[in-house]
Amino acid sequence: MLAFVGLVCLMGACGGSAAHAVGGGEDAAVSTGSEASATDADAEASAEHDASPPSCPSTCGPSASESCCTSLTVTGGTFYRSYDGVSCDTLTQTCFTQQTWPATVSTFRLDRFEVTVGRYRPFAEAIANGWLPAAGAGKHTHLHGGQGLVDSSAVGGIAYESGWDPTWNPALESSVTEPDADHCATMGYAAFPPTPGPDDNQPVACVPWWTAYAFCIWDGGFLPTEAEWNYAASGGSQQRVYPWGAEAIDCTYANYDYCLLGDAGIDWSDSYESVVGAYSPKGDGLFGQADLEGNVSEWALDYWSNYVTPCVDCAFLQVDPAFGTERIQRGAAFDGMLPYVLPVVSERGGRQPQLPLNTGLRCARAP
């Protein structure tokens, strides 16, 4: 593992780097992903394999000068899942106007930016050099006395999240450097390039669910639940239609409907992802996160199922036979076309974990 550490240190000084204080107002807490407190299991895994994240580049945001690992406080509260009081999905004829599924989310931190290609590369190198998440890593250990999230899929009693399952290791190892090649490469989505280049500040896409979960563990955080993501994008109890508010979407707020192309004529030989934070601050959410709408969709922790109530720091963590093995993804991507992109804050999506297409990730962290 010493060879890997040497490679990482050549990419930048090892250890944490200070982040810029951006967005989120007085409630915003700022830190880098590399500096975020790890759970005991996370720390043990990093020590065992000597594969800690390198310092983070300060090349993100609209001026390419912010730390790509900035993480901002999302002040907790209660809200209604998949509700904005206004919009409807014209494809499924589903309206998000019913206050049916309340949830309570404790304060946490959510990364300001989607994970970039440049941040992902040393993680892929760590996997190649033998790093794997420790069994049970990645839990929300700041909740419920260290037990983590409540598993809302449990029947006959209260259960809590179990964290990383080592049976996922083969899927992680086989997909980390060539995610979903059959679908992503032929469709022209920007899969992971193995060497530094001009796309390093774009969000990594075509990331399978297991890989997203493992990255956040490696980076000292955890994958956000659907409720956490929805809460942050909704502005908490403000229940926003868009992350920025009620103003109608256009290409000054988010990268959707091929905004970088200028029209809907599609040439699959190119990538249409934008630099993370390019639409900031105009398109930011209440708590300062960028690109919650557009650019790439983002994985959540949960399996696909109907909502369960009550939900206090909960996630659906076991397969629902009625829905299969799909995991939740949230947020429209650069190819989300009108009118289907309209209810993106409230709309849910499910996708097989090994078929990510235009899906990337951002990590959450303990407050």
C-alpha angles and dihedrals in degrees: 000000000000090000090058093049090052091052092050093049090053088058091057142323110305117246134039127325129207116261128218116253103241135160129341098085122233092334094060118112115194130206139137123258089239090056096046115118112260125212118249089259092051092049091048091051093050092047092047094053099027092226108130118160117267123238114290124250119241094222104108134098132049093306095037089237105103126096109263088218099057111141122194133202118255105200108224129237144126125293142151117267116233093005132123100147093234121051137075133196104239092198097057097021089235117148124203097212103106123095090215109127114048119186135180119217123191120224113281139153124256123193114255092222137042112252109275130219089249093055092045097053099073088046090056088049090051091054090048089053094053106271115146130168115265116248109272095016122138099047125143090248093172089070132081096002094308096312092107130215124000109250103230090191092066118112124207101016145000118304131176135213116285099202127215116009112212090215085075092062096093092052090049095049094047096049108035098091100028106031115191094335094177093061108024101044095047092046093051096241112153105261120187113295111211097217131051115271147139093300095061094106093049120094116268110245137187089051115157117227095251091053092050091051092047093048092056091049091050090048094053098257141077139246111269120245121242089253092051093049093045091047093052094045092047093053089245113269090359086081093206124199090220128017090255096045137266099322112122116261122254136151092281091067105041146358102253137129090029094300091169090056095051095227140028095268103120128214107182092198091081138057119238099193115123129220107277112266094016090132093048136155095011094054098039125122125241093271095047103262116144129216097018082141118048135347097080133352115245134227122239126200098245133096115236113267142120115293116268124212138241096043119179109165090333139152134183101245107168130064114270105215090212091061105029127217100320118133125215121263124185137197128037120268132223089278095053104124131203133291093022095055093062102091096040096133092055102029120098127212134192127203137171108261093235095050104065102151105166095004126121133155151236125203133234126212142194114277 
